Amino acid sequence: METLTDPVQISSVRAMVIGGEAVYAKDLELYKKYCSDRCVFVNLFGSSEVIIATANILDKSAEVKSISVPVGLPVNGVDITLESLPGIKTGVNEVGEIVYKSQYLAPGYWNMDGFSKSVFTADSTDAKLRSYRSGDMGRLLQDGSIEYLGRKDFQVKIRGNRVELGEIETKLLNHPSVREGAVIAKRDYRGENYICAFFVSDKEVSLSDVKQYFESQLPEYMVPSHIVRIDKMPFTENGKVDRMALQNIEIKKTSAGIDEEPASDLEKLLVNVWKEILDVDKVNVNDSFYDIGGNSILAIKFEVEMEKRNIDLAAWDVYELKTVRNLASKIESCKIQSTDKGLGENFAKKPKTETYCSKDEYSKDGQTLKDSRILDNIEPFNDVFYRSCYLNSLIPIVRHFNRDIMPFLVNEIIAYQYKPGDMQNILQYMLVEPIEKILDDIGIKSVSTVDDNNLCDRINTAISNGRPVVLWIDCFYSPVRVDAYNKKHFEHCILVYGYDNEKRVYSVIEHNHRDNLSYEKKLIPYQDVVNCCRGYIDDFYGKKVDMPVYSEYYSVCSASAKVENREESEAYKHIFNMNMTKKKEEIFEGILSLKSYCKDFESITGNEELLKKHAESIFSGLNNVLNIKRVERYRLQKLYTKEFEAIGMLDEIIADWTEVRKIIAKYFYSSVYKKEKFFFCARKVKRNNRKGASI
């Protein structure tokens, strides 16, 4: 049909039946264009072992929201489940292997008893039934139907993340300019996987356009490192894409930007380091790190390489600044500031701000003008990332009402909580009093609901009355979340502090990526906010989360003390010491649990095979430890002074955990195992155990 140039309608066809391969939304559009109204579109799915397992019968009124056309519901006599691991079923919108249960399955494979037993199993409840693990991957949709995502064989690990190449290929084939496409994984000189996308097109399309399309559709780690346009897609004799032939196509790694030479010795240094860690022939100073093969793990490697040269840059700087030129400018700024202060302090990042309107559009005191309102004295809280998105939304509200945040900081006790085998969760926050009681004590009340009817009117009325609003959302529907929008469902909350009826946008405080915990002022359209909240109610409320979708906050008394009034410090110290006493048993148990962590850490890192298996969870756990320890330091500094002895000890603990994290990161991206390095790490962890017990 794609070869037809004239819009000829095929009136004699009563049914268009497709099966054997993934069917895409554009296939459905071709059916709608060329077939008559009495013709139906049938998507059949199955395998040789089960023949036909599902059917999806559509007509011209059908609207498909997913990129591929769902394969539909199971036919009579076949039961289907999706499993992430054997026996573990997936939830709605989650990916898993398609498992068939039926009495009509093939008996097995000829002369392959071992393999037959690995995929065919008898049912424990009905002797007539058997199950078959198909090796096909799918996603369970809201209506119970299944979206086919490709073969399990196409599943690879990219920087510790499990990736379905079929899912990326589905996105590629849905690009309007792509006629044929395939996605494969290759290995670099370090033995690490990276993703390559190959496509054929009859239209004018640039590689950067395809790259931007992927970035808008996929998480960062799933975006192909290399996109290659080819004249003809190679196929095998049976009509399948010849992926081995694609493996043999040489990919020349070169710069992606306009040629511009380094302007300083510092830029030359950064360019040379990028060439080495990215394995590219040329780097231009305006190239984005991520456009020429970079990723989050290589950004950590860059951080380590910079440290070797006594240059203070973090992996986050790469994510934020992206180019050699911007990074060089950051380093020079640090030097200037250190010179001005006479100290070796890190350059303090200032939160980004966004100009929403001219000074004439809104008055200084936030009065309504042009049917719009923005509450004053609400700014992102970026001193630290404090435990959860909820608290990081709540703190700007507390400060808006001129209250102190110290009641929250002294109300939570931080303690180790290691459970054998769980290397990701080493520290915990322990609440002494519920958050609602703390709010009540400082004179802030809330009105909450789980109803999303008339949501926009409710938000606008609240803000008009000087009441900021916290919403629980599904990030899948949030256009400011580049990591999740139309890609991944997860619960989250945002602070709404302004509205504009003319532009129909809300002013919110939010961060744009799970890996970027720096909050910013953003704009989100009304309809997207409604979709986000409805998604949360449908997918999360009452299932994983019990937080109400909507809460508005107001003050019930005038604050007698300014924010963080030092006159209250002695009272806060007293409360903090009392709370520590209340939780002393849990604190001591946590210190004992850290001894178990030290033992397990030493055992795992002392064995290369075990380290390969657990490196990702150890790395994640260390990131969590560092984040919570920084919160602990922030609290102590607020309660006491920089000279307080425990702060110095905590700085040493943070430095030790940071050093351990860097060594784990080096192994994580290089896979080069040096036992003496991990012996050093184990000593650092044990030393932190002793220090933690003495603070």
DOTI-732700 format. One record per residue (C-alpha): residue in one letter; x, y, z negated. Coordinates in steps of 0.001 Angstrom, whole numbers, plus 500000, padded with zeros to 6 digits. Layout:
BEGIN
  code      c1      c2      c3
     A       X       Y       Z
...
# end
This chain:
BEGIN
  code      c1      c2      c3
     M  500000  500000  500000
     E  502897  502351  499274
     T  503869  502153  502947
     L  500471  503421  504174
     T  500590  506985  505440
     D  496888  507403  506242
     P  494253  507237  503517
     V  492559  504103  504899
     Q  490077  502471  502537
     I  490163  498670  502406
     S  486430  498013  502195
     S  486401  494224  502647
     V  488422  493364  499531
     R  486248  492435  496554
     A  488992  491866  494007
     M  492640  492856  493768
     V  494343  490239  491590
     I  497903  490849  490395
     G  500080  488620  488210
     G  503609  487414  487601
     E  505224  490828  486989
     A  504492  493935  484965
     V  501766  496103  486490
     Y  502114  499874  486200
     A  499716  502801  486052
     K  500720  503874  489550
     D  499654  500414  490844
     L  496218  501107  489420
     E  496191  504512  491124
     L  496930  502856  494497
     Y  493958  500541  493945
     K  491729  503525  493189
     K  492929  505322  496309
     Y  492576  502536  498885
     C  489932  500113  497587
     S  486151  500506  497652
     D  483985  501075  494587
     R  482793  497456  494588
     C  486364  496126  494336
     V  487731  495265  490881
     F  491340  495332  489710
     V  492411  492180  487869
     N  495679  491924  485939
     L  496393  488282  485052
     F  499226  487233  482802
     G  500693  483929  481692
     S  503501  481530  482482
     S  504084  478062  483936
     E  503762  476619  480428
     V  500277  478036  479854
     I  499155  479095  483391
     I  496716  481995  482811
     A  496685  483324  479255
     T  495178  486818  479505
     A  493002  488795  481887
     N  492274  492486  482194
     I  489451  493348  484630
     L  489206  497051  485508
     D  487174  499212  487851
     K  487718  502697  489240
     S  486553  504357  486027
     A  489414  502787  484071
     E  491890  505125  482394
     V  495220  503678  481282
     K  497034  505565  478504
     S  500111  503322  478438
     I  502719  503371  481212
     S  502090  499757  482177
     V  498600  498343  482639
     P  497780  496171  479606
     V  497564  492461  480405
     G  494295  492347  478478
     L  492792  489917  476001
     P  493300  486133  475740
     V  491142  483907  477944
     N  488982  481170  476414
     G  491025  478349  474945
     V  494116  480447  474300
     D  495028  482279  471106
     I  497867  484838  471174
     T  499941  486427  468418
     L  502935  488764  468566
     E  505762  487970  466169
     S  508810  490063  465256
     L  510381  486942  463709
     P  509068  483354  463640
     G  505922  483375  461515
     I  505920  487167  460962
     K  503134  488880  462914
     T  503527  492442  464188
     G  501107  495255  463485
     V  499325  497618  465862
     N  501709  499453  468225
     E  504615  497237  467158
     V  506713  495095  469505
     G  507038  491333  469191
     E  507477  488065  471069
     I  504286  486704  472673
     V  503345  483338  471140
     Y  500573  481208  472679
     K  498479  478657  470778
     S  496312  476263  472802
     Q  495530  472622  473480
     Y  496205  473214  477184
     L  499962  473894  477025
     A  502529  472033  479114
     P  503924  468955  477281
     G  507491  470296  477514
     Y  510464  470499  479874
     W  511703  467526  481889
     N  514832  465985  480335
     M  515230  468972  477979
     D  513976  467625  474661
     G  516109  469910  472536
     F  514986  473077  474261
     S  511352  471866  474305
     K  511400  471431  470518
     S  512799  474939  470074
     V  509849  476640  471823
     F  506940  474157  471476
     T  505678  473371  467958
     A  502715  471380  466625
     D  499987  473188  464699
     S  499770  472270  461027
     T  495984  472746  460837
     D  494781  471145  464088
     A  496464  468161  465730
     K  495096  469167  469149
     L  496798  472569  469110
     R  500395  473498  469762
     S  502259  476813  469903
     Y  504653  478067  472572
     R  507178  480870  472042
     S  507230  482448  475494
     G  510292  484706  475337
     D  508079  487507  476709
     M  507888  490716  474678
     G  504729  492744  474191
     R  503100  495492  472152
     L  499792  495009  470354
     L  497435  497900  471228
     Q  494631  499378  469132
     D  491870  497503  471006
     G  493566  494137  470551
     S  494921  493946  474093
     I  498607  493488  474884
     E  501077  495629  476807
     Y  503791  493514  478463
     L  507326  494878  477957
     G  509598  492341  479637
     R  511693  489338  478668
     K  513280  488755  475280
     D  516445  487975  477260
     F  516612  491722  478018
     Q  516868  492600  474314
     V  520220  494106  473288
     K  521675  496018  470366
     I  522703  499615  470979
     R  524548  501279  468073
     G  522805  498993  465591
     N  519328  499521  467108
     R  517506  496637  468771
     V  516470  497811  472250
     E  514048  496278  474742
     L  515517  496988  478176
     G  512125  496161  479673
     E  510575  499068  477797
     I  513123  501470  479291
     E  512623  499937  482737
     T  508873  500449  482407
     K  509479  504153  481753
     L  511834  504370  484750
     L  509355  502757  487137
     N  506664  505174  486019
     H  508747  508182  487135
     P  506851  509720  490099
     S  509961  509819  492312
     V  511186  506271  491582
     R  510196  503542  494075
     E  512273  500715  492642
     G  514270  500568  489449
     A  516070  498320  486990
     V  517795  498775  483644
     I  520701  496670  482400
     A  523221  496722  479560
     K  526959  496839  480262
     R  529926  496698  477902
     D  532620  499341  477554
     Y  536303  498810  476824
     R  535500  498530  473098
     G  533027  495701  473740
     E  530069  497950  472869
     N  526812  497821  474839
     Y  525646  500835  476795
     I  522565  501239  478979
     C  522596  501821  482738
     A  519557  502656  484858
     F  519548  502047  488639
     F  516849  503390  490920
     V  515819  503758  494563
     S  513862  506806  495709
     D  512524  508196  498958
     K  512224  511668  497464
     E  514553  514464  496455
     V  515312  513945  492781
     S  518383  514866  490753
     L  520001  512622  488188
     S  519621  515365  485572
     D  515850  515387  486200
     V  515681  511653  485557
     K  517844  512087  482449
     Q  515527  514787  481100
     Y  512539  512557  481853
     F  514077  509750  479778
     E  514861  512167  476936
     S  511217  513264  476848
     Q  509984  509675  476737
     L  512470  507717  474610
     P  514428  507909  471346
     E  518012  509153  471784
     Y  519593  505698  471382
     M  517393  504286  474190
     V  518258  506955  476762
     P  520550  505385  479406
     S  524156  506532  479194
     H  524419  506324  482987
     I  521795  506797  485678
     V  522731  505634  489174
     R  520875  506198  492416
     I  521382  503384  494953
     D  520258  502973  498555
     K  518772  499502  498154
     M  517812  497379  495157
     P  519461  493919  495233
     F  517068  490956  495005
     T  517543  487217  494523
     E  516107  484620  496923
     N  512923  484309  494849
     G  512271  488041  494961
     K  513515  488984  491473
     V  515901  491892  490849
     D  519475  490582  491082
     R  520830  491878  487787
     M  524200  490204  488244
     A  524690  492254  491418
     L  523890  495396  489425
     Q  526499  494386  486836
     N  529102  494371  489602
     I  528352  497943  490697
     E  531192  500130  489439
     I  530066  503189  487524
     K  532438  506103  487773
     K  532419  508001  484502
     T  532887  511663  485223
     S  531772  514967  483855
     A  528144  515970  484156
     G  528550  519726  484164
     I  529879  522601  486236
     D  533665  522555  486354
     E  535064  524968  483769
     E  538537  524630  482314
     P  539308  525006  478586
     A  539963  528610  477618
     S  542110  527923  474544
     D  544415  525359  472994
     L  541602  524380  470625
     E  539232  523656  473529
     K  542005  521623  475228
     L  542386  519566  472050
     L  538640  518881  471823
     V  538473  517960  475524
     N  541289  515425  475122
     V  539643  513844  472076
     W  536337  513548  473980
     K  538095  511905  476930
     E  539582  509328  474595
     I  536501  508409  472573
     L  534028  508634  475502
     D  536342  506922  478020
     V  535679  509543  480708
     D  538013  510950  483329
     K  536999  514576  482956
     V  535217  516746  480412
     N  534027  520279  480995
     V  533684  522653  478075
     N  529929  523042  478700
     D  529164  519313  478983
     S  526734  517951  476416
     F  528363  515203  474344
     Y  525276  513033  474841
     D  525060  513565  478616
     I  528477  512005  479259
     G  528087  508849  477202
     G  528124  510105  473618
     N  525904  508750  470856
     S  525460  509018  467093
     I  528130  506416  466295
     L  530671  508023  468644
     A  529857  511344  466987
     I  531010  509785  463714
     K  534161  508627  465466
     F  534705  512211  466643
     E  534299  513391  463037
     V  536990  510944  461942
     E  539336  511998  464770
     M  538907  515637  463787
     E  539663  514828  460178
     K  542963  513254  461269
     R  543830  516643  462772
     N  542763  518527  459604
     I  539767  520055  461371
     D  536523  520121  459369
     L  533708  519084  461722
     A  530849  516720  460922
     A  528930  514343  463187
     W  525890  516568  462660
     D  527795  519502  464220
     V  528039  517478  467439
     Y  524299  516768  467380
     E  523516  520445  466807
     L  526141  522175  469003
     K  526695  519477  471694
     T  529456  521151  473766
     V  533208  521653  473398
     R  532765  525402  473732
     N  530189  525596  470951
     L  532235  523362  468655
     A  535373  525419  469260
     S  533413  528568  468430
     K  532204  526947  465192
     I  535780  526049  464175
     E  537000  529597  464862
     S  534106  531001  462818
     C  535078  528758  459909
     K  538651  530048  460076
     I  537494  533673  460079
     Q  535151  533149  457140
     S  537776  531261  455131
     T  540234  534091  455754
     D  537701  536712  454674
     K  536892  534862  451454
     G  540409  533689  450769
     L  538972  530199  450200
     G  538871  526922  452143
     E  535091  526681  452009
     N  533054  525090  454751
     F  531177  527414  456992
     A  527698  527714  455536
     K  524983  526934  458028
     K  522120  529355  458045
     P  518679  527984  458776
     K  517449  528804  462233
     T  514620  531229  462509
     E  512158  531722  465290
     T  510548  534971  466351
     Y  506862  534388  466816
     C  505753  537940  467608
     S  506777  541553  467568
     K  506694  543603  464374
     D  503564  545358  465620
     E  501656  542119  466055
     Y  501631  541145  462370
     S  501895  543501  459418
     K  504590  543090  456801
     D  502202  541818  454126
     G  500668  539181  456356
     Q  497377  540971  456988
     T  495069  539620  459672
     L  495570  541239  463074
     K  494414  539978  466477
     D  492645  537091  464724
     S  495964  535744  463466
     R  497712  535350  460146
     I  501167  534334  458924
     L  501761  533985  455189
     D  504727  535908  453873
     N  507564  534594  451681
     I  507545  531065  453119
     E  510909  529817  454319
     P  512326  526332  455038
     F  514043  524643  452094
     N  517457  523484  453346
     D  519599  523581  450210
     V  519427  519770  450203
     F  517050  517152  451574
     Y  515032  516470  448452
     R  513681  512900  448416
     S  510794  513124  450901
     C  509111  515217  453562
     Y  506300  515880  451068
     L  508560  517550  448487
     N  510429  519451  451195
     S  507051  520826  452324
     L  505973  521555  448746
     I  509031  523539  447617
     P  508460  526447  450090
     I  504899  526664  448707
     V  506191  526793  445116
     R  508555  529607  446063
     H  505780  531365  448018
     F  503796  531606  444773
     N  506916  532900  442991
     R  507338  529803  440834
     D  510531  528028  439791
     I  511469  524727  441440
     M  513383  523544  438365
     P  510366  521724  436841
     F  510499  519387  439851
     L  514263  518905  439713
     V  514343  517995  436006
     N  511292  515732  436359
     E  513121  513147  438477
     I  515905  510970  437151
     I  518380  509488  439624
     A  519668  506001  438856
     Y  521259  503062  440647
     Q  518846  500234  441450
     Y  520704  497599  443455
     K  518889  494304  444077
     P  521154  491501  445339
     G  521099  491323  449115
     D  519514  494749  449696
     M  522534  496836  450727
     Q  520350  499714  451998
     N  518770  500703  448668
     I  521321  501455  445973
     L  519883  504594  444344
     Q  516368  505551  443297
     Y  514402  508582  442145
     M  512318  507944  439008
     L  509416  510304  438314
     V  508775  511115  434659
     E  505513  512989  435262
     P  503268  512915  438387
     I  503866  515727  440890
     E  500265  516881  440388
     K  500908  517474  436661
     I  504023  519520  437392
     L  502043  521662  439840
     D  499282  522097  437254
     D  501806  523084  434575
     I  503201  525900  436734
     G  499753  527149  437754
     I  499390  525768  441290
     K  496249  523860  442244
     S  495277  522025  445404
     V  492128  521033  447269
     S  492490  517827  449302
     T  490415  515747  451684
     V  490735  512703  453919
     D  488187  514154  456351
     D  489560  515672  459585
     N  486253  517154  460783
     N  486464  520867  461591
     L  490156  520665  460782
     C  491224  523845  462591
     D  488478  525927  460967
     R  489476  524572  457571
     I  493176  525376  458108
     N  492474  528878  459395
     T  490123  529660  456512
     A  492672  528464  453958
     I  495509  530521  455437
     S  493230  533581  455719
     N  492660  533193  451971
     G  496407  533028  451313
     R  496528  529252  450892
     P  499309  527306  452677
     V  498338  523843  453939
     V  500165  520495  453908
     L  499061  517944  456530
     W  499923  514268  456772
     I  500442  513313  460410
     D  501493  510589  462834
     C  504665  511887  464536
     F  503778  509997  467729
     Y  501479  512935  468596
     S  503787  515780  467482
     P  505473  517576  470437
     V  508184  519078  468210
     R  509411  515632  467135
     V  511753  514708  469985
     D  512555  511383  468304
     A  508938  510203  468078
     Y  506635  512106  470472
     N  504877  509506  472652
     K  507538  507012  471529
     K  507107  505844  467939
     H  504427  505917  465246
     F  505417  506860  461700
     E  503811  508854  458897
     H  505128  512277  457940
     C  503907  515589  456547
     I  504249  519209  457633
     L  503649  522618  456066
     V  501301  524976  457952
     Y  501656  528645  456992
     G  500217  530585  459932
     Y  497813  530496  462857
     D  497232  532396  466101
     N  493750  532039  467573
     E  494709  533847  470764
     K  497582  531483  471589
     R  495920  528601  469694
     V  499110  527589  467896
     Y  500025  526948  464291
     S  503208  528117  462578
     V  504685  525167  460725
     I  507853  524161  458900
     E  509237  520943  460334
     H  512419  519207  461509
     N  512689  517827  465049
     H  514420  514490  464419
     R  514722  511880  461672
     D  518506  512220  461860
     N  518266  516008  461552
     L  517029  516902  458070
     S  517369  520656  458576
     Y  513902  522238  458499
     E  512947  525028  460888
     K  510012  527239  461757
     K  508106  525751  464686
     L  504935  526274  466721
     I  502449  523452  467356
     P  499256  523794  469480
     Y  495938  523368  467694
     Q  494968  520236  469627
     D  498278  518522  468902
     V  497781  519117  465169
     V  494310  517554  465401
     N  495719  514559  467298
     C  498531  514157  464730
     C  496079  514075  461821
     R  493653  511704  463522
     G  496551  509402  464355
     Y  497573  509387  460684
     I  494019  508536  459559
     D  493670  505762  462162
     D  497073  504124  461703
     F  498276  504852  458169
     Y  495736  506157  455656
     G  494575  503421  453309
     K  497044  500966  454879
     K  500598  502119  454221
     V  499934  505570  452732
     D  497231  506935  450410
     M  498073  510634  450703
     P  495092  512747  451852
     V  495438  514098  455378
     Y  494733  517707  454273
     S  495730  519698  451151
     E  495561  523460  450623
     Y  497380  525105  447703
     Y  496543  528181  445619
     S  497726  529943  442481
     V  495515  530044  439374
     C  497596  532571  437406
     S  500188  535231  438077
     A  503766  534046  437671
     S  505469  535630  434709
     A  508916  534498  435783
     K  510692  534973  439058
     V  511897  532002  441005
     E  514756  530205  439244
     N  514829  532665  436298
     R  518030  531952  434343
     E  516252  532788  431045
     E  514463  529449  431349
     S  517669  527458  431797
     E  517948  526289  428180
     A  514371  525017  428219
     Y  515015  523149  431455
     K  518184  521593  430018
     H  516173  520391  427047
     I  513472  518872  429274
     F  516100  517229  431457
     N  517874  515681  428463
     M  514540  514427  427099
     N  513681  512868  430457
     M  517095  511226  430671
     T  516457  509735  427219
     K  513041  508427  428308
     K  514644  506641  431250
     K  517842  505529  429518
     E  517008  501826  429793
     E  516491  502081  433551
     I  519701  504125  433863
     F  521759  501495  431998
     E  520142  498692  434020
     G  521054  500597  437177
     I  524692  500902  436127
     L  524752  497139  435523
     S  523171  496575  438948
     L  525966  498610  440519
     K  528408  495995  439229
     S  526487  493438  441315
     Y  526699  495780  444279
     C  530464  496089  443823
     K  530774  492304  443799
     D  528590  491844  446903
     F  530318  494733  448697
     E  533715  493168  448031
     S  532529  489734  449210
     I  530955  491056  452407
     T  533722  493446  453423
     G  536345  490819  452638
     N  534864  488502  455262
     E  534759  489718  458863
     E  531817  487514  459853
     L  529724  488706  456917
     L  530670  492319  457633
     K  529482  492017  461242
     K  526110  490901  459916
     H  525734  493526  457184
     A  527674  496585  458466
     E  524541  498375  459658
     S  522650  497996  456353
     I  525750  498993  454328
     F  526196  502108  456473
     S  522516  503053  456046
     G  522749  502543  452288
     L  525835  504747  452006
     N  524084  507555  453889
     N  521248  507304  451384
     V  523657  507376  448427
     L  525416  510496  449703
     N  522127  512304  450281
     I  520827  511548  446774
     K  524166  512366  445116
     R  524122  515785  446786
     V  520660  516356  445299
     E  522035  515328  441896
     R  524887  517809  442236
     Y  522477  520564  443337
     R  520397  519996  440197
     L  523380  520016  437836
     Q  524665  523231  439375
     K  521251  524852  438897
     L  521099  523696  435270
     Y  524664  524437  434294
     T  527572  526192  436018
     K  530183  525211  438581
     E  532620  524691  435702
     F  530437  521998  434082
     E  532647  518897  433736
     A  530070  516453  435086
     I  529873  518415  438360
     G  533588  517906  438928
     M  533237  514177  438278
     L  530241  514047  440619
     D  532296  515763  443324
     E  534891  513003  442968
     I  532164  510347  443248
     I  530744  512008  446381
     A  534243  512212  447880
     D  534800  508495  447200
     W  531455  507465  448729
     T  532212  509695  451735
     E  535567  507981  452228
     V  533940  504533  452021
     R  531273  505595  454519
     K  533908  506761  457009
     I  535786  503461  456849
     I  532551  501500  457360
     A  531697  503861  460248
     K  535071  503249  461883
     Y  534456  499508  461809
     F  530854  499991  462942
     Y  531868  501689  466193
     S  535217  500005  466832
     S  534695  496458  465444
     V  538412  496496  464511
     Y  538686  494653  461211
     K  541505  495631  458824
     K  541161  493748  455558
     E  543397  496140  453634
     K  541064  499044  454503
     F  538087  497248  452960
     F  540126  496240  449938
     F  540692  500001  449505
     C  536914  500573  449914
     A  536092  497980  447260
     R  538448  499734  444830
     K  536694  503060  445525
     V  533268  501500  444909
     K  534452  499948  441629
     R  535917  503303  440551
     N  532557  504973  441281
     N  530921  502373  439078
     R  533166  503359  436173
     K  532674  507080  436811
     G  528903  506673  437129
     A  528785  505014  433738
     S  530618  507929  432100
     I  528570  510851  433496
# end
